[in-house]
């Protein structure tokens, strides 16, 4: 006798049952509506990519390649599951030179990373991205950050948005005496300061060949206090004015004019090596979800490096739908288990109820009908268990009058109504 199959999810993945998926799709709808208000159009790319695309020099870098799922097809071609939606976008731009710039797109889809699993960290998760390709203006960066602010407000969250600059961090590394060959590694270590603390980062920097004196110099420069403008001014005083500091100053002035709240954190670096300028992250202020729920930045080199030609400045932002969902579920005690608005119960001849169900659906009423002829009591229990707000009885007496008996499942109130009156009531 064969062994019983153990039914369980692959580690780092999960099923989303209807009650949860309804919430998830509402989040996605809010994000989509916010994106489209700013003129972004949808784009879809395959989950599978050629591995040479995912591992290209200016793609995600060594850190993310360690977490990339790799596989081969039957033709022995090396493939990978996409780890973000940005690298596929770069490929699309390169393959479609006819696209008009600036190109503003949004994309929503699964991405995969074979990393550690913990609260709000999964191996398959959904990203919702926006990107603007073809603009170097800080107005594009400000627009992305403003969209993050608006999206979280529309979802009912208070978010903390942190900003920084890869260029500024590189300037800080230069001032601290870090050689060019070690700056990228040092920047990735500094990015861990908020999560793991100074001691852990100091040890990691030492392991990467950074002297204690150089590390102390980095911490001294990035450890400024005061307002956002004061922190930037103090850093400029230490290292001198640079392109990175000027860009940040322009961005801050735009955000201040838009009354967007943010925090300048010079230790913020983001883990992906394709970021070239401004970078940003968002965290929810009152949630058990402590990881970033939104992140992004400027990636000016990736597309041009793919093509080996051209100038394609770009900036974008990615929302972690699964983390936002986890935060939403903290707040929601009762979630709908179905999208059904009305449950139709035929009493007697079931065939007579089909045209009524069709009429309701044609008018946009989400209608479910009893298919198993289970009787009134069982049907009411079924509708109640799913939280369906209205039930309609289609018995011989009701159908003779061309009416239905409508029951409000919350109050228990019943009334005999024409189908068109039911439609009006449910649409109001």
C-alpha positions in Angstrom: 0.0 0.0 0.0 1.5 3.4 -1.0 2.5 5.8 1.8 0.0 8.5 2.6 0.9 11.7 0.8 1.8 14.5 3.3 -0.2 17.5 2.2 1.7 20.7 3.0 3.0 23.9 1.3 6.5 24.3 0.0 8.5 26.2 2.6 8.0 30.0 2.3 4.8 29.7 0.3 1.1 29.8 1.3 -2.4 29.4 0.0 -4.7 32.3 0.1 -8.3 31.2 0.8 -11.2 33.3 -0.5 -11.7 35.4 2.6 -8.1 36.4 2.5 -7.9 36.7 -1.3 -10.8 39.2 -1.3 -8.8 41.4 1.0 -5.7 41.0 -1.2 -7.5 41.9 -4.4 -9.0 45.0 -2.7 -5.4 46.1 -1.8 -4.3 45.5 -5.4 -7.3 47.5 -6.7 -6.4 50.5 -4.4 -2.8 50.4 -5.7 -3.9 50.1 -9.3 -6.3 53.0 -9.0 -3.6 55.1 -7.4 -1.0 54.2 -10.1 -3.5 55.1 -12.9 -4.3 58.4 -11.3 -0.7 59.4 -12.1 -0.8 58.1 -15.7 0.9 54.7 -15.3 -0.2 51.9 -17.7 -0.1 48.1 -17.1 2.7 45.7 -18.3 3.0 42.0 -17.8 6.2 39.9 -18.2 6.8 36.1 -17.8 7.7 34.6 -14.4 10.5 32.6 -16.2 13.5 34.5 -17.5 16.7 33.4 -19.1 19.3 33.1 -16.3 21.9 35.2 -18.2 19.4 38.1 -18.1 18.8 37.7 -14.3 22.6 37.4 -13.7 23.7 40.2 -16.0 26.5 42.4 -14.6 24.2 45.3 -13.8 21.1 43.3 -12.7 20.5 42.4 -9.1 24.1 41.6 -8.0 25.7 38.7 -6.1 23.5 39.0 -3.0 20.2 38.4 -4.9 21.7 35.7 -7.2 22.3 33.6 -4.0 18.5 33.6 -3.6 17.6 33.1 -7.2 15.7 29.9 -8.1 17.6 28.3 -11.1 16.4 25.5 -13.4 16.9 24.0 -16.9 14.3 23.3 -19.6 14.3 20.1 -21.7 16.6 21.9 -24.1 19.2 22.3 -21.4 18.8 26.1 -21.4 19.5 27.8 -18.1 16.5 29.7 -16.7 15.5 31.4 -13.5 12.4 32.5 -11.7 12.3 36.3 -11.6 13.4 37.9 -8.3 11.8 41.2 -9.1 9.9 43.1 -11.8 12.6 45.6 -12.6 15.1 43.4 -14.5 12.3 42.1 -16.8 11.3 45.7 -17.4 14.8 46.6 -18.5 14.7 43.7 -20.9 11.3 44.8 -22.3 12.6 48.4 -22.9 15.7 46.9 -24.7 13.5 44.7 -26.9 11.0 47.5 -27.8 12.9 50.6 -29.0 9.6 52.0 -30.4 8.3 52.8 -26.8 7.9 56.6 -26.2 9.8 58.2 -23.3 9.1 58.8 -20.6 7.6 55.3 -20.3 5.5 55.0 -17.2 4.3 51.5 -16.4 2.9 49.5 -13.5 3.2 45.7 -13.0 1.7 43.3 -10.5 2.9 39.7 -10.2 4.7 36.9 -8.4 8.4 37.1 -7.7 10.6 34.4 -6.1 13.6 34.5 -3.7 15.1 31.5 -2.0 15.9 33.4 1.2 15.2 33.0 4.9 11.6 32.6 5.9 10.1 34.6 8.8 7.1 36.8 9.6 6.1 38.7 6.4 9.1 37.2 4.5 8.1 34.6 1.9 9.8 32.8 -1.0 6.9 33.5 -3.4 5.4 36.9 -3.0 3.6 39.5 -5.0 5.1 42.8 -6.0 3.3 45.8 -7.3 5.7 48.1 -9.1 5.7 51.5 -10.8 8.6 52.8 -12.9 9.4 55.9 -14.9 11.9 55.3 -17.7 13.4 58.2 -19.6 13.6 61.0 -17.0 16.5 62.2 -14.8 14.4 64.9 -13.2 14.0 64.7 -9.4 10.3 65.4 -10.1 10.1 61.7 -11.2 11.6 60.5 -7.9 9.2 62.9 -6.0 6.3 61.5 -7.9 7.1 57.9 -6.9 7.4 58.9 -3.3 4.2 60.8 -3.4 2.4 57.8 -4.9 3.7 55.7 -1.9 2.3 58.3 0.4 -1.1 58.4 -1.4 -1.4 54.6 -1.7 -0.8 54.0 2.1 -3.2 56.8 3.0 -5.8 55.3 0.6 -5.3 51.9 2.4 -5.8 53.5 5.8 -2.1 53.3 7.0 0.3 55.8 8.4 3.6 55.1 6.8 7.2 56.3 7.5 9.1 57.0 4.3 12.9 57.0 4.5 15.1 58.4 1.8 18.8 58.4 1.0 21.2 58.3 -2.0 23.6 55.7 -3.3 25.7 58.5 -4.8 25.9 60.2 -1.4 26.8 57.0 0.3 29.6 56.4 -2.2 30.9 60.0 -1.5 30.9 59.2 2.2 32.9 56.0 1.5 35.4 58.0 -0.5 35.8 60.6 2.3 36.3 57.7 4.8 39.1 56.3 2.6 37.3 53.2 1.4 38.9 52.0 -1.9 36.6 51.9 -4.9 36.8 48.1 -5.1 35.3 47.7 -1.6 32.7 50.4 -1.6 29.8 48.3 -2.8 30.4 45.7 -0.1 30.7 48.4 2.5 27.5 50.1 1.4 25.6 46.8 1.6 26.9 46.3 5.2 25.9 49.9 6.2 22.3 49.1 4.9 22.0 46.6 7.8 22.6 49.2 10.5 18.9 49.7 11.3 18.1 46.0 11.5 21.2 44.5 13.2 22.9 47.4 15.0 26.3 49.0 15.0 28.2 46.1 16.5 27.2 43.6 13.8 27.9 46.1 11.0 31.3 46.9 12.4 32.2 43.2 12.5 31.0 42.7 9.0 33.0 45.7 7.7 36.1 44.4 9.4 35.5 41.0 7.7 35.4 42.8 4.4 38.8 44.4 5.0 37.6 47.8 6.1 39.8 49.2 8.9 38.3 50.3 12.2 39.4 53.9 11.5 37.6 53.9 8.2 34.5 52.4 9.7 34.6 55.0 12.5 34.8 57.7 9.9 31.7 56.3 8.1 29.7 56.1 11.3 30.7 59.7 12.3 29.5 61.1 9.0 26.2 59.2 8.8 25.4 59.7 12.5 24.1 63.2 12.1 21.1 64.5 14.0 18.6 67.2 13.5 16.0 67.9 10.8 16.3 66.4 7.4 17.8 69.6 6.0 20.2 69.9 8.9 21.4 66.3 8.6 22.1 66.8 4.9 23.9 70.1 5.5 26.1 68.5 8.2 27.1 65.8 5.8 27.9 68.3 3.0 30.0 70.2 5.5 32.0 67.0 6.2 32.4 65.7 2.6 31.7 68.7 0.4 28.9 69.3 -2.1 28.4 66.6 -4.7 25.9 65.4 -7.3 24.3 63.1 -4.8 23.8 65.9 -2.2 22.4 68.3 -4.8 19.9 65.7 -6.0 18.8 64.9 -2.5 18.4 68.7 -1.7 16.3 69.1 -4.9 14.2 66.0 -3.9 13.7 67.2 -0.3 12.5 70.7 -1.5 10.0 69.0 -3.9 8.6 66.7 -1.1 8.5 69.7 1.3 6.5 71.7 -1.2 4.1 68.7 -1.6 3.8 68.4 2.2 5.0 64.8 2.0 6.4 63.6 5.4 9.7 61.7 5.1 12.9 60.9 7.1 16.4 61.3 5.6 18.4 58.3 6.7 22.0 58.3 5.2 22.5 54.7 6.2 19.8 53.5 3.9 21.3 51.7 0.9 18.9 49.0 -0.4 20.3 45.5 -1.1 20.1 45.5 -4.9 23.3 46.7 -6.7 21.5 48.3 -9.7 20.4 51.4 -7.7 22.5 54.4 -8.7 21.0 57.5 -7.0 18.1 58.2 -4.7 16.6 55.3 -2.8 13.6 55.1 -0.5 11.7 52.7 1.7 8.4 52.8 3.6 7.4 51.2 6.9 4.1 51.0 8.6 4.1 52.9 11.9 1.6 50.8 13.8 2.0 47.2 12.7 3.6 43.9 13.7 5.0 43.9 10.1 8.5 45.5 10.7 10.0 44.9 7.3 9.7 47.5 4.5 6.3 47.4 2.8 7.5 49.5 -0.1 10.9 50.3 -1.5 12.6 51.7 -4.6 15.0 54.1 -6.1 16.8 55.3 -9.2 18.4 52.8 -11.5 19.9 54.8 -14.4 22.4 52.2 -15.8 20.6 48.9 -16.1 18.8 49.3 -19.4 21.8 50.9 -21.2 24.1 48.2 -19.9 21.7 45.5 -21.3 21.7 47.2 -24.7 25.3 48.3 -24.6 24.2 51.7 -25.8 21.8 54.5 -25.1 20.8 56.5 -22.1 17.8 55.2 -20.2 17.5 56.9 -16.8 14.9 55.3 -14.6 13.3 55.4 -11.2 10.7 53.2 -9.6 9.0 51.8 -6.5 7.8 48.4 -5.5 5.0 47.6 -3.0 5.1 44.2 -1.2 1.5 43.1 -1.4 1.9 40.2 1.0 3.3 42.4 3.7 0.6 45.0 3.3 -2.0 42.1 3.4 -0.5 40.8 6.6 -0.8 44.3 8.1 -4.4 44.6 6.8 -5.4 41.3 8.4 -4.1 42.6 11.8 -6.8 45.4 11.6 -9.7 43.3 10.2 -11.6 41.2 12.7 -14.4 40.2 10.3 -13.6 39.7 6.6 -16.1 38.7 3.9 -15.7 35.1 2.9 -17.3 35.6 -0.5 -18.0 38.3 -3.0 -21.6 37.2 -3.4 -24.2 39.9 -2.8 -27.3 37.8 -3.1 -28.0 34.1 -2.7 -31.0 32.8 -4.7 -32.9 29.9 -3.2 -35.4 28.2 -5.6 -38.3 26.5 -3.9 -39.9 24.0 -6.1 -39.0 24.1 -9.8 -35.3 25.1 -10.0 -35.5 25.8 -13.8 -37.8 28.8 -13.2 -35.1 30.4 -11.1 -32.3 30.3 -13.7 -33.7 33.3 -15.8 -34.0 35.4 -12.6 -30.4 34.6 -11.6 -29.3 35.6 -15.1 -31.2 38.8 -15.0 -29.6 39.8 -11.7 -26.1 39.0 -13.0 -26.7 41.0 -16.2 -27.5 44.0 -14.0 -24.2 43.6 -12.1 -25.6 41.9 -9.0 -23.1 39.2 -7.8 -25.5 36.3 -7.5 -25.1 32.7 -6.4 -27.9 30.2 -6.7 -28.5 26.9 -4.9 -27.5 24.1 -7.3 -28.1 21.2 -5.0 -31.7 21.8 -4.0 -30.8 21.4 -0.3 -33.9 23.0 1.2 -34.5 26.3 2.9 -32.8 25.6 6.3 -29.6 24.3 4.9 -29.4 27.1 2.3 -29.9 29.7 5.0 -27.1 28.2 7.1 -24.9 28.1 4.0 -25.5 31.8 3.2 -25.0 32.8 6.9 -21.7 30.9 7.1 -20.3 32.9 4.2 -21.7 36.2 5.3 -23.8 36.7 2.2 -25.8 39.9 3.0 -29.1 39.1 1.1 -31.1 35.9 0.3 -34.0 35.8 -2.1 -36.6 33.0 -2.2 -38.1 32.0 -5.5 -41.2 29.9 -4.6 -44.3 29.3 -6.7 -46.3 32.1 -5.0 -43.5 34.6 -5.5 -42.9 33.6 -9.1 -46.6 33.8 -9.9 -46.5 37.5 -8.9 -43.1 37.9 -10.7 -41.5 38.8 -7.4 -39.0 37.4 -5.0 -39.0 37.4 -1.2 -35.8 39.3 -0.2 -34.3 38.7 3.3 -31.7 40.9 4.9 -29.5 38.4 6.6 -28.2 41.0 9.1 -31.6 42.2 10.4 -33.8 39.3 9.3 -36.3 41.7 7.7 -38.2 40.3 4.7 -40.0 42.1 1.9 -41.7 41.0 -1.4 -40.2 42.9 -4.3 -40.0 42.9 -8.1 -36.7 41.8 -9.5 -36.0 45.3 -10.7 -36.7 46.7 -7.3 -34.2 44.2 -5.8 -31.6 45.4 -8.3 -32.2 49.0 -7.3 -32.0 48.2 -3.6 -28.7 46.3 -3.9 -27.1 48.9 -6.1 -28.1 51.8 -3.8 
